[in-house]
Structures are given as structure tokens and as C-alpha cells.
Amino acid sequence: SSLVVENLLGRAALDEGVRARIVHAADGNPLFVEQMLSMMIDDGLLVRQNGAWIPATDLSSVAVPPSVTALLAARLERLSDGERRAIQCAAVVGKEFYAGAVRDLLPESLGNDAPDLIRSLIRKELVRADRSMVPGEEAFRFRHILIRDAAYQAIPKERRADLHEGFAAWIGRVGGDRAEEQDEIVGYHLEQAFRYRE
């Protein structure tokens, strides 16, 4: 995994001090490096030039979170309100999710923005496109289960209950003809909603 970490860091022209701090904090975890570089790009600290990422400013004092959990929390905090709501809706669905479900679960004022919000999450390397199992529904997946978990943990429990209930209703409407599998998924989400309301 240290080779993967070095390959990821090779995409950016970082001075040795910054590189060493990232390698130390990553502790061999490629996800940490990938998300750290993405956060630096989001923050405008790295810019694209001649096919490479170069520092836009002196990076010697850049903050490197101490763990992948802290890093993911920091990345989610930097999202716009709409992006944060979209990734939380997706997290309730699971590691794989559908654009239609996210649109349905978002507050009404954001529902029509679902495709743009998901595209923004793809650009930020938090999610990616996936093969759909539901006809007519675009599917996506979290780039890593830890990203999904971080987004899920950030949802207030009352909203979690509402979202689980909303997704159960969505599955009931679009689930198609796999009744037994569909019942299992609906049952799971209704049980989660009940638990969080307790």
C-alpha cells in the first residue's frame, strides 16, 4: 500500500515536508491520500498545470487531519448545503444508491438539483457512477464505505428515521417485480426508521 500512496502523491508536485506529513498521517491508507489531495484541490491549494497538480501557494502550513475519519469529516463539512444533503440521502440508501432515490429524499426545494449535486460529488471524488439494477434508474456508489459511513454518521437521528422511511416508500414504488428481495429491503429500512424514532 505504500507504493499506492507514493503513486497517488506522484500526481502532485508537493515539497518533501508536506509529502512526509501526508504519508505519516495516511499510515499506508491510499483513501487518506486520495481524499487529502481532493480536499487540497477543492480548497484551491493545488491547481492543474500542464497535466500535473502544482501548489497554488506555499503549502508548508497546510493542515493535515490526524486520521481518515477526521479527514472525511472535514471534507463533508466543506460541501455546500445541497451537496451535504444529497450525500446524506445517498448514505441512507447504502454504498450503492440511485439518482431517483436521492431526488425523492431531498427536500422539495433541492429535488430538481439532484443530478447536478451528484455530478458535483463525483467531481469531488466522493462517489462514482455504477451499473444499475433498477431499470430506468441511474446508479452510483460511494468511492469507499468509510465515505458512506462518515456521511451517514453526520445525519441527525430524527432525519435518519425520515430518510429510511422515505427510501422504503421509494423502493415500494420503483422496486419492480423482485417482490421478495424488495420486501427485505423495505423491511430493513422501516426497522431502521423505527429504531431511530425510539
Summary of the structure (lengths in Angstrom):
residues: 198
radius of gyration: 18.7
end to end distance: 42.6
largest distance: 57.5
contacts: 589
relative contact order: 0.10
helix: 62%
strand: 10%
